[in-house]
Amino acid sequence: MKLYNLKDHTEIVNFEHAVKLGLGQQQGLFFPVELPVITSVELSKILKMDFITRSTEILSYFIKNEISKDKLYDCIKKAFYFQYPLKVQIKNNIGCLELFHGPTLAFKDFGARFMAQMILSLNKNNESFTILTATSGDTGAAVAHAFYGMKNVRVIILYPKGKISELQEKLFCTLGKNIKTISINGSFDDCQKLVKEAFDDKILKESIGLNSANSINISRLLAQICYYFEAFSLISEEQRKKLVISVPCGNFGNLTAGLLAKSLGLPIKYFIACTNANDTVPRFLKNGIWQPNQTVSTISNAMDISQPNNWTRVEELFKRKKWDIKELKFGSVSDDETKKTLHELFKIGYISEPHAAIAYRLLKDQLKEDEFGLFLGTAHPAKFKNTIEKILNNIITLPQALKNRINLPLLSHNINPNFSKLKKFLLEK
Ligand SMILES: *Cc1c(COP(=O)(O)O)cnc(C)c1O
């Protein structure tokens, strides 16, 4: 598999390098040189396969012979050992694709666990390296758990202090061992900027073997393509003809993966890109002007991102496929509307959480009568227990994964959003 740097098309790397590097020169993201397309015959064949076998097929269309199918199958089996996506019927023509049944209760387990398997299997000489990543809430936990206890790997996770839920924090800041966490006195965008600065520092990068693990790593995106096919396999022939998918977006990795699934040949009618008040993309799609505002805190905190990294990949894909960007539907939902929507869902018997509720709101409002819609359930409601209990006035029970961590002490360090402070930490700890 060959990939090029979106900022410098002459930088071309193979899959192994793209996974190891995370980002290319000038902080450019990697994008596949070839966009494979499968026939409808192949599609119906793979739709009948089980999730692991099918995912192996899908990923080998992209990765090709750089990793053998057998090896890929083993990695995928280890990565996706938990319960696969679930489709829950909400209304006649609407379902939720629940992606939060992994060990850290968010869809990010898919990407993070597959990436960990890839990094591990590509590290043939057992070199030591450091994973540095920024999280707006859920990536941190998924990455931390995916690498926890692995030899030769040090994981450092930056997160905005006080801007993630208490339970999200407990899930990854209590692990210790090879997992180090730093709360940053700033926003997620500040954390993301620090990560980019570290990657720009060539000497630092080489001396500690730096690798990134947020949604910019191509292996995470590829892994996420798989559950769109699973979703398709779970619905009826009739529903397949008019499928609309609504995606709650932060860094736009999940949407990019969905679009790659479509590009590969999955007949999805259209997507809805959903944001909270951090609506850089919806405003851009409306008026063509890219104008990120200051990031604001919302109850859907994992989407509190005003400079989404993956947007350049979305644009590149539309360009390469000659798709019209107008085919991408969009919208933003305020906290007030999100709360109302949580009530609305609760009344019809479904307890959701703020991120998925945003996707449900826009799907419900934009879906036409003859269409079938799926919105992505990106996190388990228990991760936002306090918020949801207050909104719904109803007790949320904690799954075991969270119960186990709730009383453990936080092990995080704290620094200001200052690169030299971070650098010192990276070199010393
Ligand atoms: C990360 C996250 C999102 C946003 O996903 P992106 O791929 O960054 O767009 C949405 N919801 C939840 C719960 C998340 O953790």
The ligand as a MOL file (V3000), in Angstrom:
LIG
                    3D

  0  0  0     0  0            999 V3000
M  V30 BEGIN CTAB
M  V30 COUNTS 15 15 0 0 0
M  V30 BEGIN ATOM
M  V30 1 C -14.0390 10.7060 19.2880 0
M  V30 2 C -15.4970 10.7560 19.4390 0
M  V30 3 C -16.3200 11.3480 18.4650 0
M  V30 4 C -15.7420 12.0290 17.2430 0
M  V30 5 O -15.1650 11.1190 16.3590 0
M  V30 6 P -14.1480 11.6420 15.2280 0
M  V30 7 O -13.7130 10.4180 14.5290 0
M  V30 8 O -13.0350 12.3240 15.9390 0
M  V30 9 O -14.9260 12.5750 14.3760 0
M  V30 10 C -17.6880 11.2870 18.6350 0
M  V30 11 N -18.2380 10.7210 19.7290 0
M  V30 12 C -17.4890 10.1700 20.6890 0
M  V30 13 C -18.1540 9.5770 21.8660 0
M  V30 14 C -16.0980 10.1630 20.5860 0
M  V30 15 O -15.3590 9.6220 21.5420 0
M  V30 END ATOM
M  V30 BEGIN BOND
M  V30 1 1 1 2
M  V30 2 1 2 3
M  V30 3 2 2 14
M  V30 4 1 3 4
M  V30 5 2 3 10
M  V30 6 1 4 5
M  V30 7 1 5 6
M  V30 8 2 6 7
M  V30 9 1 6 8
M  V30 10 1 6 9
M  V30 11 1 10 11
M  V30 12 2 11 12
M  V30 13 1 12 13
M  V30 14 1 12 14
M  V30 15 1 14 15
M  V30 END BOND
M  V30 END CTAB
M  END
